[in-house]
Amino acid sequence: MAFGGSEQVSDTPVVPTSIKIVVAGGFGVGKTTMVNSVSEIPPLRTEEVLTEASVGVDDMRGIEGKETTTVALDFGRITINPQVVLYLFGTPGQNRFWFMWDELAHGALGAIVLVDTRRLDSSFPSIDFFERRDIPFIIAVNGFEGSWEHTAEEVRQALDIAPTVPIINCDARIKDSSKDVLVELVQYTMDLLNKAPV
């Protein structure tokens, strides 16, 4: 607004836009690792030590060395710029904790489905969850040994997902790699919003 030919600048601080992102996938695919690697704050984790009680209940194929598991959620934050802050919610992977997913996904802009190609079947429940709720998601193939030997098209066919869903390789342990996944998801969801009928 102009007064006397000069423009008045507001001293009101900019309130950043908060964007909720869900990091999902099967048991042991690297959800906690991704949130930890990219969060700018010490992440909130609800991990517990795996015990004998999980034997025969949790599918440990390919992750025999795993010692802890998320029982509620992982939470982290990353500031993209002064106007945009992402809040990351990592879901628990085991079937017995899926009742929490609806609450964790409520209000999410989109989701990352982390995939371990050695255990693709563990990805189907996550994909079904987001497809049924019309929540945009991308596939992030985590860099376990041998997992990047498959092309994106092979992964797409195996998961039976739409040709428009982005598939990206990542290493959840590496901050910049996890950031690339987040950028891909935000860009994808923004493109979908821009194409949506008004």
Residue, then its C-alpha position, 0 to 999 in steps of 0.5 A: m500500500a502506498f502513502g505519499g508516493s512511497e511504499q510501506v513495508s510490513d514488519t509482520p513476520v512471515v508465517p511459514t506454510s506447514i506441509k505434512i508428509v507421510v513416510a510409509g512402507g513395509f517393515g524394515v524398509g528404512k522409514t526411520t532411517m529416512v526421517n533421521s537422515v533428513s530432519e533438521i531437529p532431533p527426530l522423535r522416535t518411538e522405537e522399541v527393541l524387538t523381542e522373542a514375542s515378534v518371532g513368527v509374527d513379524d516378517m524378518r526375511g532380508i532384515e534378520g539383523k534388525e533389532t528395533t522397530t517403530v511402534a507409533l511414529d517417527f517425526g521430523r522437520i525440514t525447512i525448505n525456505p522461510q515460507v515452507v516447512l515440511y513435517l515428516f511422519g514415519t509410519p510403523g511397518q508391522n501389520r499390528f500397528w496399521f490402525m494408526w495410519d489413518e490418523l498419521a495420514h490425515g491432512a497429508l499433502g502426499a506420501i513416500v512409499l519406501v520400497d525394498t525390491r528384495r521384499l516387494d510384497s511388503s509394499f502393497p499394503s502401503i500403496d493400497f492405503f494411499e490409492r484408496r484415500d486418493i493421497p498422492f504418493i511416489i515410490a522411493v526404491n531404497g538402496f539395499e544390496g541389489s535393489w537398484e538392479h531393477t529398472a523403474e519400469e520393472v518396479r512399476q510393473a511389479l507394483d502395478i502402479a499407474p504410469t504417472v506415479p514417480i519412481i526414484n532411487c534413494d539411499a535413506r541413510i544419506k541426507d541429500s538423497s532423502k531430500d531429493v525424494l522429498v523434492e520429487l514428492v512436493q513437485y509431483t503433488m504441486d503439479l497435480l494440484n495445478k492440473a486439478p479442475v477449479 
